[in-house]
């Protein structure tokens, strides 16, 4: 659902999955964070971020990149920067997401400081 622009249905299924005690994996988190970003659903994104921390998936670079992207799309550049700072091994996607986030939010100077 998240890939095809139906973020609300994706979120509904995600919460249902948790309710049935099915454990999400890194791919699940990446997909559901995309849904949160597309819906600008920061509160749900923060709840999912807490689930990521609880399940020990925060060190995965793909999950970290998805968190950055979600926070940028939800207009929370501060949270995106915090996630970026906590990624131990950043890749080109991490850097691009953060730079693009600063630029999109009118903070080109901050992008240059990275």
FIMAR-624899 format. One record per residue (C-alpha): x, y, z; residue in one letter. Coordinates in nm, 4 decimals. Layout:
# FIMAR-624899
+----------+----------+----------+------+
|     east |    north |       up | type |
+----------+----------+----------+------+
|        X |        Y |        Z |    a |
...
+----------+----------+----------+------+
***
This chain:
# FIMAR-624899
+----------+----------+----------+------+
|     east |    north |       up | type |
+----------+----------+----------+------+
|   0.0000 |   0.0000 |   0.0000 |    x |
|   0.2767 |   0.2471 |   0.0901 |    x |
|   0.4449 |   0.2060 |  -0.2498 |    x |
|   0.1236 |   0.2864 |  -0.4328 |    x |
|   0.0336 |   0.5993 |  -0.2423 |    x |
|  -0.2153 |   0.4477 |  -0.0007 |    x |
|  -0.0402 |   0.5488 |   0.3183 |    x |
|  -0.3515 |   0.5460 |   0.5340 |    x |
|  -0.4202 |   0.1815 |   0.4543 |    x |
|  -0.0526 |   0.0970 |   0.5082 |    x |
|  -0.0630 |   0.2548 |   0.8554 |    x |
|  -0.3850 |   0.0759 |   0.9404 |    x |
|  -0.2295 |  -0.2590 |   0.8464 |    x |
|   0.0922 |  -0.1784 |   1.0344 |    x |
|  -0.0950 |  -0.1148 |   1.3600 |    x |
|  -0.3065 |  -0.4255 |   1.2996 |    x |
|   0.0127 |  -0.6271 |   1.2481 |    x |
|   0.1514 |  -0.5055 |   1.5804 |    x |
|  -0.1812 |  -0.5823 |   1.7471 |    x |
|  -0.1471 |  -0.9397 |   1.6280 |    x |
|   0.2059 |  -0.9571 |   1.7748 |    x |
|   0.3786 |  -0.9851 |   1.4376 |    x |
|   0.7233 |  -0.8276 |   1.4647 |    x |
|   0.8127 |  -0.5763 |   1.1922 |    x |
|   1.1536 |  -0.5972 |   1.0301 |    x |
|   1.3745 |  -0.3316 |   0.8713 |    x |
|   1.1893 |  -0.3515 |   0.5370 |    x |
|   0.8573 |  -0.3041 |   0.7168 |    x |
|   0.9869 |   0.0045 |   0.8935 |    x |
|   1.1266 |   0.1563 |   0.5729 |    x |
|   0.7908 |   0.1094 |   0.3994 |    x |
|   0.5770 |   0.2427 |   0.6817 |    x |
|   0.7999 |   0.5472 |   0.7304 |    x |
|   0.7489 |   0.6253 |   0.3615 |    x |
|   0.3743 |   0.6179 |   0.4258 |    x |
|   0.4128 |   0.8557 |   0.7221 |    x |
|   0.6173 |   1.0965 |   0.5127 |    x |
|   0.3686 |   1.0961 |   0.2275 |    x |
|   0.0848 |   1.1696 |   0.4710 |    x |
|   0.2875 |   1.4205 |   0.6747 |    x |
|   0.1889 |   1.2078 |   0.9740 |    x |
|   0.4603 |   1.3110 |   1.2180 |    x |
|   0.2867 |   1.1838 |   1.5322 |    x |
|   0.2507 |   0.8349 |   1.3850 |    x |
|   0.6070 |   0.8637 |   1.2540 |    x |
|   0.7302 |   0.9393 |   1.6046 |    x |
|   0.5396 |   0.6389 |   1.7402 |    x |
|   0.7003 |   0.4209 |   1.4757 |    x |
|   1.0402 |   0.5715 |   1.5583 |    x |
|   0.9832 |   0.4581 |   1.9178 |    x |
|   0.9020 |   0.1073 |   1.7902 |    x |
|   1.2254 |   0.1120 |   1.5869 |    x |
|   1.4246 |   0.1998 |   1.8979 |    x |
|   1.2388 |  -0.0597 |   2.1065 |    x |
|   1.3139 |  -0.3332 |   1.8524 |    x |
|   1.6802 |  -0.2369 |   1.8117 |    x |
|   1.6527 |  -0.1472 |   1.4428 |    x |
|   1.7766 |   0.2102 |   1.4755 |    x |
|   2.1338 |   0.1183 |   1.3763 |    x |
|   2.0244 |  -0.0027 |   1.0313 |    x |
|   2.1300 |   0.2601 |   0.7766 |    x |
|   1.8241 |   0.2046 |   0.5536 |    x |
|   1.5915 |   0.2553 |   0.8502 |    x |
|   1.7892 |   0.5633 |   0.9542 |    x |
|   1.7658 |   0.7046 |   0.6036 |    x |
|   1.3906 |   0.6401 |   0.5991 |    x |
|   1.3584 |   0.8206 |   0.9330 |    x |
|   1.5493 |   1.1207 |   0.7968 |    x |
|   1.3285 |   1.1285 |   0.4874 |    x |
|   1.0102 |   1.0974 |   0.6930 |    x |
|   1.1078 |   1.3769 |   0.9308 |    x |
|   1.2085 |   1.6047 |   0.6418 |    x |
|   0.8744 |   1.5444 |   0.4676 |    x |
|   0.6959 |   1.6118 |   0.7974 |    x |
|   0.8804 |   1.9454 |   0.8234 |    x |
|   1.0833 |   1.8464 |   1.1288 |    x |
|   1.4375 |   1.9185 |   1.0167 |    x |
|   1.5559 |   1.9140 |   1.3795 |    x |
|   1.4476 |   1.5517 |   1.4254 |    x |
|   1.5955 |   1.4615 |   1.0868 |    x |
|   1.9281 |   1.6132 |   1.1917 |    x |
|   1.9192 |   1.4257 |   1.5223 |    x |
|   1.8659 |   1.0931 |   1.3404 |    x |
|   2.1413 |   1.1839 |   1.0931 |    x |
|   2.3786 |   1.2517 |   1.3807 |    x |
|   2.3007 |   0.9135 |   1.5359 |    x |
|   2.3665 |   0.7066 |   1.2233 |    x |
|   2.7059 |   0.5499 |   1.2880 |    x |
|   2.7792 |   0.4565 |   0.9257 |    x |
|   2.6246 |   0.7049 |   0.6846 |    x |
|   2.5995 |   0.6334 |   0.3136 |    x |
|   2.5377 |   0.8614 |   0.0167 |    x |
|   2.1617 |   0.8320 |   0.0716 |    x |
|   2.2005 |   0.9574 |   0.4302 |    x |
|   2.3977 |   1.2602 |   0.3177 |    x |
|   2.1685 |   1.3334 |   0.0234 |    x |
|   1.8536 |   1.3092 |   0.2351 |    x |
|   1.9924 |   1.5493 |   0.4939 |    x |
|   2.1318 |   1.7975 |   0.2397 |    x |
|   1.8066 |   1.7927 |   0.0424 |    x |
|   1.6112 |   1.8383 |   0.3636 |    x |
|   1.8016 |   2.1518 |   0.4552 |    x |
|   1.7689 |   2.2929 |   0.1043 |    x |
|   1.3937 |   2.2191 |   0.0864 |    x |
|   1.3439 |   2.4005 |   0.4148 |    x |
|   1.5412 |   2.7070 |   0.3090 |    x |
|   1.8517 |   2.6252 |   0.5116 |    x |
|   2.1114 |   2.6043 |   0.2364 |    x |
|   2.3775 |   2.7364 |   0.4749 |    x |
|   2.3209 |   2.4381 |   0.7050 |    x |
|   2.3467 |   2.2023 |   0.4070 |    x |
|   2.6872 |   2.3518 |   0.3240 |    x |
|   2.8039 |   2.3008 |   0.6830 |    x |
|   2.7505 |   1.9256 |   0.6611 |    x |
+----------+----------+----------+------+
***
